[in-house]
Each structure stands twice: as C-alpha cells, then as structure tokens.
C-alpha cells in the first residue's frame, strides 16, 4: 500500500510536533507494509537534512503561496511558519498522479481541500489529522494565528471556495484527532463523520539511551544546574515569554535553576520578546536558548535526560508529543492544563498540571519536583511504564494502518455497488 501524506509546511530547520508525529507515523507504517509519499511546499532553508526522507518516506515538494495582498515580508513569513492558509495549483496534479492508495492530509483549509479533491478524482479514500485542533482552540490563539493578516487583503477566498475548503471535515472519510475533547466536539458538529482519537507515538527505547554526556559537551554551561527544560517552536501559542517571567521567583527559591528553551525561532516577534525579557530581568546566565536541535539527536535527548523537570506553558496543545518524549527519557512533566496534556497526564501520578491563570499552582509544581525526591521518582516510574505500554511507534501506526485498510475496502464496496446493473422490473404476464 502507498499512502500520500500532505503537509502545509515542512522545513527541517523549523522542526516541531507535527513533523515529529508524521516522521514516527511514516516509520511505524513501514512495519505494516505501507510506504509513504510526503508532499510539502518548497522551503527557503538551505539544508541537506531531511528527517522524513531518512525515516523512509519519499518527499516531493510543490509550489505554494499565501493569497494575501498588502502585507509585509515579515507578515508573510509568519503566515507560512504557523497558521497561514496556503494554496497550490501544483499540488492537485502532483496528488492526482501519485498512485497513492490513500491520501492523508496533515493540514486543514485550502491544502486539505485540494487533497480531498484529488482523492475524489481518483476514487481513493481521504483522511485528515488535526495536529493543531479545529474546534478546541482558545480564542486568543485564533487571534494570534490571524494577526499576520492585519492590514492585508485575502484574495484567496475564491480559491478556497473552488476546493470547498470550509467543508473538508464534513466530506473527508475519516478524521484523526489527538484528544477526546476535540473528538467530542467534532462528533457533535459532524455526527455522520468517522472521528478517531489517535495519539502520537515515541520510540521509547531511543530515549532510554544515555546521552547526558553529549548534552554537557554541547552546552557546558548546564553543569551543576537544575534544568527546567521545554521543547517547542518559538511561536505565540507556546507562551514562552510567560515562562521566562516566572524565572526570577523560581531563582529566589532555587538558586541553581536554569531554564532551557529548545526550539527554532519560527516567529520573529516571539524571539525578539524573549530576548527583551531575558535582558530586562537580568537572566542571561539563567535562560539558555539552544535553537532548534534535530529530532532524536543525542544533544536533544541528553538535555531532557539531564533536566530536573520538563515544563509546558502552552495556551493550546491538542496533544503534546513532547510529553511522551520526556516520559521516555525519565523526566517528570509539569504542564499547563491544555486539552492534550489533560488527556495524557494523570495529575499526581504521571505528571503535574496547573492553570495558567493561577501561577501559584505552577510554582507549587516547580517546588514539588525540585525538592520532593519521592514524588519525583514515583512520577518518573509511572510515566515511563505508561509510555512504554501505550505509545510504542509500531502499535500506534498499526491503528492508522487498520483505518486505511477499512477505508479502502469501503471504497471498493461502494464502487462495486455503483457498477452493478440495477435489476430490471419483471413484466406481468399477459392473460390471453
């Protein structure tokens, strides 16, 4: 079987959760006899690195654009990096001739509309994974996502109408979502649709290999420090400046604490704000911005292993694949109470949760994981057991493979019914 995976963005220099999830899905599907073809826009980064290709996928690039006039280059770059509603004329023909048995969009809106139209034209099933959510998104995040459009004229609405981009969720054959809350909202809005809660996965054995020495060699300034680590692209929904502003209070209670932010700077305004806050608060020696580190690299894994705790401060996180990575590395997680984190973490057993509007809960969690070794060890042990049991790469991908097979079979049966001639009505015999 051949599966086409459609992405709205793929830049190895700006690696994030979606890319990690697709990479592991590609790897896992190979265990079930499924080859993967990834379709992604051309990117500006000049790099030979291609983790999806290394994972076994064939990667094809297509031309895409942001159909918005009157915005700056910086606004356009922000739209491409996180949340821009792109369009491509080339993608349809690329998918039309791909030979795929199933098409799987990892994006919404116009890109999903194009892939659905291509799937329908070939008579193959189509699925969508909602990596960033669709209905379970806080209003403030929606505002941030559309901020780069300010002052511009979005002339692409007609293109969206051409591919029925607003109706892809009601027309696609299956919707994969990462958490039960999103699934419930989707099922309520689209009662006839097949909605599947599909968690992401982690190669737990890889994260169990000892890499602390590699982290120390790459970042010698962490020696002797109690690391608070976060892995995330530097974009607004990750709420990183808020985390930096908590550091002075943390330092007063835990002088050896150091905040380590691992991730590429996908949004320049966030990068600038982080540097301003670090300078304003005098935290140059207490906050380390590593930039993006390759997925699964020794330096990345080593930093997570070295950490006293792993934190998330996101305002929205439909899943949180980094939680699985921290668990697999043996590091406890303290997370804001997003839908993804709340569906994964059993508070007090496999991690700790807090509300962003109540910073006292955050600081209480910091103190617990810094000072209470018994709780620290218990959480690590419970989380490690769960990630090894429930989130292995081949078994998670196997669920997707089964859905693919069922969708393909349903299409065949539907096609067979259409091709079967309708029975002719029996003529009544004439009575002489």
SULJO-V941788 format. One record per residue. N is the residue number from 1. PHI is phi in whole degrees, -180 to 180 (none if undefined). NEAR is the number of other ideal C-beta (glycine too) atoms within 10 Angstrom. Layout:
BEGIN
n: (N & N)
phi: (PHI & PHI)
near: (NEAR & NEAR)
END
This chain:
BEGIN
n: (1 & 2 & 3 & 4 & 5 & 6 & 7 & 8 & 9 & 10 & 11 & 12 & 13 & 14 & 15 & 16 & 17 & 18 & 19 & 20 & 21 & 22 & 23 & 24 & 25 & 26 & 27 & 28 & 29 & 30 & 31 & 32 & 33 & 34 & 35 & 36 & 37 & 38 & 39 & 40 & 41 & 42 & 43 & 44 & 45 & 46 & 47 & 48 & 49 & 50 & 51 & 52 & 53 & 54 & 55 & 56 & 57 & 58 & 59 & 60 & 61 & 62 & 63 & 64 & 65 & 66 & 67 & 68 & 69 & 70 & 71 & 72 & 73 & 74 & 75 & 76 & 77 & 78 & 79 & 80 & 81 & 82 & 83 & 84 & 85 & 86 & 87 & 88 & 89 & 90 & 91 & 92 & 93 & 94 & 95 & 96 & 97 & 98 & 99 & 100 & 101 & 102 & 103 & 104 & 105 & 106 & 107 & 108 & 109 & 110 & 111 & 112 & 113 & 114 & 115 & 116 & 117 & 118 & 119 & 120 & 121 & 122 & 123 & 124 & 125 & 126 & 127 & 128 & 129 & 130 & 131 & 132 & 133 & 134 & 135 & 136 & 137 & 138 & 139 & 140 & 141 & 142 & 143 & 144 & 145 & 146 & 147 & 148 & 149 & 150 & 151 & 152 & 153 & 154 & 155 & 156 & 157 & 158 & 159 & 160 & 161 & 162 & 163 & 164 & 165 & 166 & 167 & 168 & 169 & 170 & 171 & 172 & 173 & 174 & 175 & 176 & 177 & 178 & 179 & 180 & 181 & 182 & 183 & 184 & 185 & 186 & 187 & 188 & 189 & 190 & 191 & 192 & 193 & 194 & 195 & 196 & 197 & 198 & 199 & 200 & 201 & 202 & 203 & 204 & 205 & 206 & 207 & 208 & 209 & 210 & 211 & 212 & 213 & 214 & 215 & 216 & 217 & 218 & 219 & 220 & 221 & 222 & 223 & 224 & 225 & 226 & 227 & 228 & 229 & 230 & 231 & 232 & 233 & 234 & 235 & 236 & 237 & 238 & 239 & 240 & 241 & 242 & 243 & 244 & 245 & 246 & 247 & 248 & 249 & 250 & 251 & 252 & 253 & 254 & 255 & 256 & 257 & 258 & 259 & 260 & 261 & 262 & 263 & 264 & 265 & 266 & 267 & 268 & 269 & 270 & 271 & 272 & 273 & 274 & 275 & 276 & 277 & 278 & 279 & 280 & 281 & 282 & 283 & 284 & 285 & 286 & 287 & 288 & 289 & 290 & 291 & 292 & 293 & 294 & 295 & 296 & 297 & 298 & 299 & 300 & 301 & 302 & 303 & 304 & 305 & 306 & 307 & 308 & 309 & 310 & 311 & 312 & 313 & 314 & 315 & 316 & 317 & 318 & 319 & 320 & 321 & 322 & 323 & 324 & 325 & 326 & 327 & 328 & 329 & 330 & 331 & 332 & 333 & 334 & 335 & 336 & 337 & 338 & 339 & 340 & 341 & 342 & 343 & 344 & 345 & 346 & 347 & 348 & 349 & 350 & 351 & 352 & 353 & 354 & 355 & 356 & 357 & 358 & 359 & 360 & 361 & 362 & 363 & 364 & 365 & 366 & 367 & 368 & 369 & 370 & 371 & 372 & 373 & 374 & 375 & 376 & 377 & 378 & 379 & 380 & 381 & 382 & 383 & 384 & 385 & 386 & 387 & 388 & 389 & 390 & 391 & 392 & 393 & 394 & 395 & 396 & 397 & 398 & 399 & 400 & 401 & 402 & 403 & 404 & 405 & 406 & 407 & 408 & 409 & 410 & 411 & 412 & 413 & 414 & 415 & 416 & 417 & 418 & 419 & 420 & 421 & 422 & 423 & 424 & 425 & 426 & 427 & 428 & 429 & 430 & 431 & 432)
phi: (none & -118 & -113 & -94 & -110 & -110 & -115 & -89 & -160 & -152 & -125 & -54 & -77 & -125 & -67 & -150 & -64 & -62 & -62 & -62 & -62 & -67 & -57 & -73 & -65 & -58 & -63 & -68 & -64 & -61 & -67 & -115 & 74 & -114 & -89 & -125 & -121 & -102 & -110 & -146 & -65 & -60 & -121 & -82 & -65 & -97 & -145 & -88 & -69 & -148 & -59 & -70 & -65 & -63 & -79 & 112 & -89 & -91 & -110 & -118 & -95 & -130 & -79 & -140 & -150 & -98 & -80 & -134 & -104 & 81 & -116 & -76 & -62 & -66 & -64 & -64 & -64 & -64 & -64 & -67 & -70 & -151 & 103 & -68 & -90 & -79 & -140 & -148 & -81 & -71 & -60 & -57 & -71 & -64 & -71 & -60 & -107 & -74 & 78 & -70 & -86 & -152 & -116 & -128 & -88 & -108 & -147 & -110 & 59 & -66 & -64 & -65 & -62 & -65 & -67 & -67 & -63 & -66 & -63 & -64 & -67 & -101 & 73 & -114 & -71 & -135 & -131 & -130 & -107 & -95 & -67 & -103 & 84 & -132 & -108 & -92 & -129 & -59 & -59 & -65 & -72 & -58 & -63 & -65 & -66 & -93 & -56 & -64 & -81 & -58 & 86 & -105 & -116 & -87 & -90 & -87 & -62 & -66 & -67 & -63 & -65 & -60 & -106 & 52 & -64 & -80 & -118 & -64 & -71 & -88 & -108 & -67 & -84 & -157 & -121 & -95 & -133 & -93 & -145 & -63 & -64 & -61 & -60 & -64 & -65 & -66 & -65 & -69 & -80 & -124 & -62 & -89 & -85 & -88 & -112 & -124 & -79 & -124 & -70 & -86 & -134 & -149 & -80 & -57 & -63 & -64 & -79 & -88 & -71 & -68 & -134 & -60 & -62 & -62 & -66 & -65 & -68 & -76 & -134 & -61 & -68 & -83 & -58 & 76 & -107 & -94 & -82 & -110 & -108 & -136 & -112 & -170 & -64 & -83 & -131 & -59 & -65 & -81 & 59 & -71 & -58 & -58 & -64 & -61 & -69 & -83 & -65 & -57 & -66 & -64 & -63 & -65 & -94 & -135 & -59 & -87 & -67 & -138 & -92 & -118 & -106 & -108 & 164 & -77 & -84 & -81 & -128 & -62 & -64 & -70 & -60 & -63 & -64 & -60 & -64 & -64 & -67 & -62 & -69 & -62 & -92 & 66 & -109 & -57 & -94 & -121 & -129 & -112 & -101 & -84 & 77 & -72 & -119 & -57 & -60 & 78 & -72 & -62 & -66 & -66 & -62 & -62 & -65 & -66 & -65 & -72 & -67 & -73 & -159 & -115 & -121 & -127 & -125 & -65 & -83 & -145 & -154 & -60 & -134 & 103 & -62 & -67 & -63 & -62 & -64 & -64 & -57 & -66 & -84 & 81 & -119 & -73 & -114 & -119 & -130 & -63 & -83 & -86 & -61 & -65 & -63 & -66 & -79 & -95 & -92 & -91 & -55 & 91 & -112 & -107 & 166 & -126 & -119 & -147 & -98 & -62 & -84 & -132 & -63 & -60 & -66 & -62 & -68 & -64 & -64 & -58 & -62 & -61 & -75 & -78 & -113 & -100 & -65 & -64 & -64 & -56 & -67 & -64 & -63 & -59 & -66 & -64 & -67 & -63 & -62 & -68 & -67 & -70 & -81 & -111 & -131 & -69 & -59 & -61 & -71 & -65 & -65 & -61 & -64 & -66 & -59 & -65 & -64 & -53 & -61 & -67 & -67 & -64 & -64 & -64 & -65 & -63 & -65 & -65 & -65 & -65 & -64 & -68 & -84 & -76 & -61 & -68 & -64 & -81 & -67 & -74 & -85 & -66 & -68 & -77 & -90 & -66)
near: (15 & 14 & 24 & 25 & 26 & 29 & 20 & 23 & 22 & 23 & 20 & 20 & 15 & 23 & 23 & 24 & 22 & 21 & 23 & 21 & 22 & 25 & 22 & 24 & 28 & 26 & 20 & 23 & 26 & 17 & 13 & 16 & 8 & 20 & 15 & 24 & 20 & 24 & 28 & 24 & 20 & 11 & 15 & 9 & 10 & 6 & 9 & 5 & 11 & 13 & 19 & 21 & 13 & 15 & 21 & 13 & 23 & 15 & 17 & 15 & 14 & 21 & 11 & 22 & 15 & 21 & 18 & 19 & 10 & 11 & 19 & 11 & 7 & 12 & 19 & 16 & 17 & 26 & 21 & 22 & 21 & 22 & 23 & 25 & 23 & 21 & 21 & 21 & 12 & 16 & 26 & 17 & 13 & 20 & 29 & 14 & 10 & 20 & 11 & 25 & 19 & 25 & 27 & 27 & 28 & 28 & 24 & 21 & 21 & 28 & 28 & 25 & 26 & 31 & 30 & 26 & 21 & 26 & 26 & 15 & 11 & 17 & 10 & 22 & 25 & 26 & 26 & 25 & 24 & 27 & 22 & 22 & 24 & 18 & 16 & 21 & 18 & 15 & 7 & 13 & 18 & 12 & 10 & 21 & 21 & 14 & 15 & 25 & 19 & 8 & 10 & 16 & 11 & 15 & 11 & 20 & 13 & 8 & 18 & 17 & 13 & 14 & 22 & 16 & 22 & 14 & 12 & 25 & 19 & 12 & 17 & 23 & 22 & 22 & 23 & 22 & 28 & 28 & 24 & 12 & 19 & 24 & 21 & 15 & 17 & 21 & 15 & 10 & 13 & 16 & 8 & 6 & 16 & 16 & 21 & 16 & 15 & 24 & 20 & 23 & 24 & 27 & 18 & 19 & 11 & 14 & 23 & 15 & 11 & 10 & 21 & 16 & 11 & 18 & 27 & 16 & 11 & 16 & 19 & 8 & 11 & 21 & 9 & 7 & 20 & 18 & 22 & 26 & 27 & 25 & 27 & 24 & 23 & 26 & 25 & 24 & 23 & 26 & 21 & 26 & 16 & 16 & 24 & 23 & 14 & 17 & 20 & 12 & 13 & 21 & 17 & 9 & 12 & 16 & 10 & 12 & 19 & 24 & 23 & 24 & 22 & 21 & 23 & 22 & 20 & 25 & 25 & 13 & 16 & 23 & 16 & 11 & 16 & 19 & 15 & 12 & 18 & 21 & 10 & 10 & 15 & 11 & 18 & 10 & 10 & 20 & 20 & 20 & 17 & 19 & 11 & 20 & 20 & 13 & 19 & 18 & 14 & 18 & 17 & 25 & 24 & 24 & 29 & 26 & 22 & 23 & 26 & 19 & 25 & 26 & 27 & 27 & 22 & 26 & 17 & 22 & 29 & 23 & 27 & 27 & 24 & 25 & 25 & 27 & 26 & 30 & 30 & 23 & 28 & 17 & 25 & 26 & 27 & 26 & 28 & 24 & 17 & 26 & 23 & 26 & 25 & 18 & 18 & 28 & 24 & 13 & 14 & 13 & 13 & 22 & 27 & 24 & 21 & 23 & 11 & 15 & 8 & 11 & 14 & 9 & 17 & 24 & 15 & 14 & 21 & 24 & 13 & 17 & 26 & 18 & 11 & 12 & 9 & 7 & 14 & 17 & 12 & 15 & 26 & 21 & 14 & 17 & 26 & 19 & 12 & 18 & 24 & 15 & 10 & 13 & 22 & 17 & 23 & 16 & 13 & 20 & 22 & 15 & 17 & 23 & 20 & 11 & 20 & 21 & 16 & 14 & 19 & 16 & 11 & 14 & 18 & 12 & 10 & 11 & 11 & 9 & 8 & 7 & 7 & 8 & 5 & 5 & 6 & 6 & 6 & 6 & 6 & 6 & 6 & 5 & 4 & 3)
END
